[in-house]
Amino acid sequence: MRLLFFVSLRARNNLIMKIEDKIVASVISGLKALYGQEVPEKMVQIQKTKKEFEGHLTLVVFPFLKMSRKGPEQTAQEIGEYLKANEPAVAAFNVIKGFLNLTIASATWIQLLNEIQADEQYGLVKATETSPLVMIEYSSPNTNKPLHLGHVRNNLLGNALANIVAANGNKVVKTNIVNDRGIHICKSMLAWKKYGNGETPETSGKKGDHLVGDYYVSFDKHYKAEVKELMAGYTAQGMNDEEAKAKAEAASPLMQEAREMLVKWEAGDPEVRGLWEMMNNWVYAGFDETYKKMGVSFDKIYYESNTYLEGKEKVMEGLEKGFFFKKEDGSVWADLTAEGLDHKLLLRGDGTSVYMTQDIGTAKLRFADYPIDKMIYVVGNEQNYHFQVLSILLDKLGFEWGKSLVHFSYGMVELPEGKMKSREGTVVDADDLMEEMITTAKETSQELGKLDGLTQEEADDIARIVGLGALKYFILKVDARKNMTFNPKESIDFNGNTGPFIQYTYARIQSVLRKAAESGIVIPEQIPAGIELSEKEEGLIQMVADFAAVVKQAGEDYSPSIIANYTYDLVKEYNQFYHDFSILREENEAVKVFRVALSANVAKVVRLGMGLLGIEVPSRM
């Protein structure tokens, strides 16, 4: 049997040592017995056996030739004979040049399966009182528009990352910073004031975030028409198009009104603030609906309107301490040339803040609220430079986690037809996308007969689970650092590397387990040894066992895609097993019980893995 997925992992969490750990320990003992040499664990290299050779695990012998003073083949032979005689896990071995290929005994695989079966949360590490506190920021929406496809990727990555970091034994706080102030917010407010005629979510029947987003688009439409009209006058005066456009944009009365509204907001004008609060509350109610449907949540939400003043205060403090400098126009800057960067604006000449100011203020509030050990920002890769600078500034300002902050940088997501534009209203709305996915899942499931025999309520719930699962899995299986194209039709396929394929396999296993229970089969707490396993069964056990290492690696690399693709590989391998081997019709009772137990543990790991991704798995399909 060739292992399809292998990640080396030392024993942790009080689990009995995994097979590779046992082999490493026995090799160390063997080298002492054979050659009188003590060797460190890191010198013992265990890897999966190449597919063209017989065996499960392979020991690289070359590091031991100096101590054996023999050729690679003879050294491998001697170590293999020692392991065969002294390590029960080794059933057989073969030597290929300087490589010792080891075949693991069936009883050892069964023992490993028993260890996995005994732990309902296998692979997940619980946090303790002394565990590090990791804060993860994601979503970061603007209150001038609803959440769109780009936000979907951000939210799904952030939520999955939070689950994975928690599964690695950390305490986690999930936070969101809502960008609820600025010129873009004023654009929506001004358009509603001018063209809204008092329209509300109740009178329009629209979600509040959609309604406000419509007025953001409306502002842009009127602004462009105004600029076009002004340009015509300037070009008639002999200006070229570029000059005319720049002058028209600067002279736009509509944009001037939006800027004046922002100044009034900054000054605390009661009328402007009242309008701002009313429209933002519409948006928050809409956001809450979207988050709930998407299955994401936050422990703490911060608002830019509360944090930007804190940031200004912290910047002024840095100015007094000589960390920053002021230019003649009154603007405040950070000189980062010593760090190989440039000058960074922190406060404009008129005293208004920039995004960097807000992030500094938010950091101040967060550090006051929580004893943060690590801060992770889930933000697109167009902000790479911003977070490089933020890390330096926070460190200068005395935030202990500033230097080690993590920018979880991810690529953009597009549709097959290309990029989206918020101002032009060509953005794919998150709510519409989720509804489309659920509808498509229902239609596809009905065509394939996967909803037969279910009540309407059950069918609707499965369509929701499958539709959202397809969306989430398709986005999360891609390496977050890469740009991606989301194809709704491709994501809903019940074959291939998709959420529905994994969900259907889980439902298939649940059907097997129900039938097994109906026939009186009870899975024992300890599956007895003595069964001769096939290569396929051994490989499945090892793949299930690898889940703990996969979770650890995903946490170290901040990579939900590792979990996603491991889960797909596992269900793909199980489906081949299901096709090639009889389970409930197996005549040997002990083998039958073992295969039912193996199926149950595969299902458990699939459920845990998909759960880390925020994806539900249905028990029936």
N, C-alpha and C positions, 0 to 999 in steps of 0.2 A: 504494500500500500504506500502511495506517495502522499505526503501531507500537502493539502492544498493551501493551507494558511499556517504560518508558523512565526511566532514572535517569542524570542527568548524572554523568560521572566523568572526572577528568583522568588522563592516562596515568600508570601506576605499574608497579612491578615489572619495569621494563625491557621491557615489551610495546611493540610498535609502536603509535603513537597510534591510538586508535579513530576512527571516522568523524567523530563530533561534534567531537573535538579537532582533526582536520584542518580542518574547516569553520571553527572558531573562529580557528585560526592564519591561514587564508586571508582571513577577514573583516578581521582586524587589519591584514594586509598591504594589502588592498584599500582600507581607510579611509585608510591612509598614502598610497597611490598616488593615490587619487581626491581626497582633501581635505587632504592634508598633515598629518594629525593622528595622534598616537600614542594608543592607547587601551588600558586594562588589560583583561585577560581577563574579569574579573567584569562588565565593561560589555557584553559580547557575550552576549546571551540566546538560547540555542538550546533549542527545545522540540519535542515531537512535533507533527506536523501534524494539525489537527482532521480528523475523519473525513469531513466534508462537502467537504473540499478535496483537490486532487491534490497529492501530494508526500509525502516522508518526514519531513523536518525543516523547522522554520520559524524564521527569524531575525526577531526583533522589531527594527524599524528606528527606532522613535521616539527612542531615546537618541542617534541620530546626526544629528538634524535641525538642531541648532545648527551643527554643523560643515559640513554640506552646504549650509545656507541654502536648502534647497528643500523642496517638499512631500513627504509620506511616500511617495506612489506613485512619484514621480520618483526619490527617493533609493533606494527598494527596487529599482527598475528598473536604476539604475546599478550598484548592488552586485551584483545578479543577473548582469548582463552581464559584470562583472569576474570573478566566480566561474566562470561558464560558460567564459570564455576562459583562466583561469589555474589553476583547481582541477580536476584530472581526476576527482575524486570526484563532481562535479556534472554530471549529464547534461542537466538541464533545470530551468527555474524558472518560477514564475508569481507575480504580485503581487496581493494582496488588501489594499487600503488600506495600512496601515503594516506589513504582514507579508509577508515574502519566503519563499515555499514552495519548497523545494528537493527535486528528485528525484535520488536517488543512483544512480550508474552501476552496472550489473551487475558490471563488472570489480572495482569497489571492494568489493562484497559478497563476491565470491569471494576476494579478497585477505584480507578479514577472516576468512572461514571457514578459510583456510589458517593464519592466525595462531592461531586457536583449536585447530585440529587438531594443530598442532605442540606444544602444551602439554598433556600428559596430565593435569596437575592444574590445568587452566585455572580461574582465579578464586580459587584458594587461595594464600595467601601463607605461605611458610615462615618460621619464627622463626629468628633469628640469636642469637649469643652476647650481643649487646647489646639484644635485644628485651626489653620490659617483662615482668615476671613477674606474672601475674594468678592469684590464688587464688580458686576458686569453691567455696563450701560448698552442698551440697544433701543431701537425704534426711532427716537429723536425726530418726531414729525413736526411739521409746521402747521399752524392752525388756520392757514389760508386755503387748505385743500384736503380732500380725503386721502387715506392711505392708498398707495398704488403698488404695482408689481415690484418696484425697487424696494419699497418698504416691506413687502412680503418676504423677500430674500433676507433682508436685514433682521426682521422679527424671528423668522424660522431659524436662522443661524444663531442669533442671540439666545433664544430659548433652548435650543439643542446644546449650545456651548455651556449654558448654566447647568443643565442637567448632567452633562459629562463632567464638568468641574466638581459638582457635588458628589458624583459617583466615584470620584477619586479621593474622597475623604475630606473635602474642604467645606467650610461654611460658606454659603453663597447668599449675596444680596443682589436682587435683580432691580436695576433702576432704569428710569427713562427721563430724559431731559426734553421738555416740550418747548419748542421755539415759538413762543406766543407773543412776540413783540417784533417790531421792525417795519420797514417800508412795505414788505410784501403783505403783512397783515393789514396795514392801512389801505392798501389797494382794494382788498376785498371789502373793507368797511366803507370806503368812499363810494365804491360802485353800488353797494346795497343802499346807501343813503341817497344816492342820486337816482337809481333806477329800480329800486326794490319795491316801492309802494307798500312798505310795511309787511312784506312777505315773511313768513316764519315756517319752521319745519311742520308745524301743525296745519297751517293753511295750505301749504304746498304738498304735503304728504311725502316730503323728502327727508332723508336723514340729514341731520344738521351739518355734518361735515361736507356732504354733497352740495347742499344749498350754498354754503359759504364758498366752496370751490367754484361753483357756477359764477359767482360774482367776481372771483379772481380772473376767470376767463373773460368775463364781461368787461372788466377794466382794461385788459390787454386789447380787446377788440376795439373799444372806443379810443384808447390811447394810440393805437396804430393808425386808425382813421384820422385822428387829429394830426399826427405827425405827417401823414401823407399829404394832408391839405396844406399844412405849413410848408412842407418841402416844395410843393408846387409853386408857392409864392416866392420862395428863395431861389429856386432854379430859374424862375422868370426874371429874377434880378441879375442873372448871370453866374450864379454859383454852380460848381459841379455837384454831382449827386452826394458825394461823401461829405462835403462841406455843408450842403443843404440839410442833410440828415442830422448831422451833429448839432447844427443850430436849431433845427426843429425840435429835436429831443430836449434840448436845454430850455427852449421857450414854451414847451407844452404846458398849458394851463392846468390840465388834468394831473400831470405828474407834480406840478408845483403845489396843487391842492393836497396831494398825498403826502408830500414832504411837510407841508404846514400841519397836517393832521398828526404826523409823527412828532413834530416839535411840541404840539399841544399835549400829546400823550405823555411825552417825557416830562412836561410841566405839570402833569396831573389834572388837566382840564376835566371837570366833572362830566360834561356831555360826551366827550370823546372816550373817557374811561368807561362810562356807562354803556356806550355802544360796543366797545371792545369786550367788556365782560359778558354782555348778552350773547354776542356772536361766538365768543370762545366757548361759552357753556353749551351752545348748540353743537359745536365741534366735538367737545369732550364726550358728550352723550353718544355721538356717532362713533367716535374712536372706541369707546367701551364696547359697543356692539360688535365692532369688527374684531377687536382683540379676543373677545369671548368666543366668537365663531372660529377664529384662527387657533384658539387654544393656547394663547400666550398670556402672561400676567406679569405684574411688577410688584415688588415689595415696597418701593418708594418712588414717587414721581416728583421730579423737580421742574420748576418753571423758570424760563429765562427771565421773565419779568421780575422774579424774586432774586435771581442770582447775578444779574449784570451789575447792580450797584455794589454787591459784595466784591465783584471782580475789580471794579474801579477803585474801591478802597484798598484792595490788596496791591494793585498796580501803583497807587500813590505811595503806599508803604515801601514798595520796592524802589521807587524813585528817590525817596528820602534816604534809603540805605545805600544808594549809589549803584543799584543793580541796573537801573534804566536811566535814560536821559531824555531831556525835553528839547524840542526844536523851537525855532523862533516863532512858529505859528501856534505854539502851545501844545502840539501833539507829543505824545509820549512813546518812546521806542525802546526796544531791547537791542543791544549790539551783540550779535552772535557770531561775529567774525572769528573770534578765538576758537569757536567750535566748528569752524569751516563753513558757516552759513552766512546769512546777510543780516541786515537790519529788519526788525519786525515791528510793525505798528501795533500798539496796544490801546491807545486812546487817540481819537481824532482831535484836531485843533479846537473844535467846538465842544469838546468834552464827552462826545458820544462814544459808546463802546463798540468794539468789533467782536467777532465770534471768539477770538482768543481771550478777550476780557471775560466773556460769559463763562468760558470753560474754567478759567482760573477761579472765578467766583463760585461756580458749582463745586469745584474741588474743595474749596474752603468749607462750604456747608456740609459736604459729604464727610470730610475728615472730622468735622465737629460732631456729626451724627453717628459715625461708626468708626471702630478701631480697624481701619482698612490695612491689610497686609499686601494686597495686590489689587490693582485697578485695571480692568480690561474694557476698552472702548470698541464696540462693534460698529465700524464706520467704513464706508466705501474707500477704495484705493485712491480716489482723487484727493483725499485728505491726508495722504502719507506725510507730506511735508509739515502740515499743520500739527500733527501729533509728534513729530520729531521735535518741533519747536516747543510744544506744550510740555513735553517731558523735561526739557532743559529748564524751562521757566519755573515749573513746579518745584524742581530740585533746588533752584536758586532761592525760591521763596520759602523753602524749609519743609516741604511736604515729603515725608519719609518714603512714600511709595512713588514719588515723581519720577526718579531716574529709572525705575523698573516697570513703569506702566507699560501695558501691552496694547498696541493698536492692532486689533483683529481686523486686518485689512482684507476686504473682499472685492471681487470684480463686479462689473455691471451685469445686469440681466436685461436681455432684450427679447422681443418676440420675433418670429420668422420674418415679419414685415419690416423690422428695424427698430430704431430708437423711438422713445416717447418724449413728448414735450408738454409740460404742465400748463404753460401759459396758453397754448393753443388748444387745450382740452383734448389732446390725443393720447393721454395717459391711460393705461389699462388699470381701471379701478379695482382695488383688492376685493371689495364686496361683490362686484360683478363677476370677477374671475372665480371666486369661490363658488358662487351660484352656478356658473357655467360648468365648473368641474363636477359639482354634485349632479347636475342634470345629465351631463355626458356619462357619468358613472352609472346612473340609473338606466339610461338607454342602452349602454353597452352590456350591462349585467343582464338586462331583460332579453336582449338578443342572444346572449350566450346561455340563457336559462339558469343563471345563478341566483335568481330571486324566486324560483319556482317553489311553491308550497309555503311561502312566508306571508304573514299578514301585511297589510298596507303600512302599518307602523314599523314593523321589522324591516320591510323593504326600504322605507324612507331612511331609516337609521343606518342601514348598510350602505345605501347610496351616499349618505353623508360621510361615513367612515372611509369608504373607498375613494370618493372624489377628493376629499381633503388629504387623504393618505397619498394619493397619486401626486397631487401638487407638492406636498411637503417632501416626499421622497425624491422626486425628480430634481428639485432644487438642492436638496442636501447631499445627494450622491456625488455632486460635482465638487471638486476641490474648490474651496471658497475663494482662493486667490485668483482663480480663472474667471474671465468673462464667460457668460453662458447665454444660450438661446433657449427660452422656455417654449416647448411645443406641447400645448394642451392635449392634442390627440395622441401624440406619441406617449405621453405620460400615463394615459389611462389604459394602455395595453395590458392584457392579462398574461402576456408572455414576455420574457426578457427581463432586463434589469429595471423593474418598475415596482412601485408600491403595491399595486393590485396583485402582482404575481406573488409577492411575499405574503400579503394578506390572505390570498387564496390558499397558499400552502399551509399557513397557520390554521385556517378553517378546516382544511383537509385533515390535519393531524387531530384537531378537536373531534372531528367526526369519527376517526379511528378510535380515539380514547372513549368516546361515548359508547360505541359498539362493543369495545372491550369490556367496559363496565357492565353493560347489559348482558354480556355472556358470562359474567361472574369472574372476570380476570381482575385480580387485585395486585397492584405493583407493590412488592415488598420493600421495606425500608432499606434492606441490604440485598442487592441482587447477588445470588450465590455464584462463586467462581466455578470453573469446571466446564464451561461452554467454550467450544472452539469457535472463535469469531472469524468472519470473513474480512478481507482487506477493506471492503466498503464500510463495514461496521466499525472497524478500528479507526478508519479515517474520520468517520462521523464523530466518534467520541473525542478524538483529538481536536477536531474543529470546534466542537462545543466547548472543550476545555480552554481553547485559545481565547475565548470571549474575555476572560479576566485580563489577559495581556493586551487585547485590542482596546478595551476601555482605558487601560493605563496609557497606551500609546496615543489614543485619541485625546486624552487629557494633556499629555506632554506636548503634543503637536498642535493643540487647539484645532482639531480636525474632525467635525461630525461625519465627513465623507468616509473616514476609515470605518466607522460603525456601520454606515449604510452599505458599503460594498462588502464588508465581511458578512453582514446578514444575508445579502443576496447570494454570496458564495455558499453559505450554509444551507439555505433553502434549495438552491440548485442541486447541491450534493444530496440532500434528503430526497428530493424528487426522483433522482436517479436510483437511489436505494429503494424507494417506494415502488418504482417501476420494476426493478430487478428481483426484489425479494418479497416473499409472502409474509404478511404479518399475522393477521387473525386466522389465516388458513394454514399456518405452519403447524405441522403435525407434532413436532417435538415441543412439549408444553414449556420446558425451561427456556428454549429459544424464543418461543412466542412471547412469554412474559418479558424476557430481555428486550425484545424488539419494541414491545409496547412501552417499556420504561425508557428506552432510547428515544422513541418518538416524543414522549412526554417532556424529556429534557431538552430536545431540540426546540420544541414549542416554547418552553420556558425561556430559553435564551433568545429566541426570536421576539417574544413579547417584551423582554427586558431591553433588547437592543432597539426595537422600534419605539419603545417607551422613552428611551433617552433622546430619540429624535422628535418626540412629541407626536408620534403617530399611533393611533389606536389600531388594534387588530380584532376582527370580528370572529366570534366563535362559530358562526354559521354563514355559509355563502352558497 
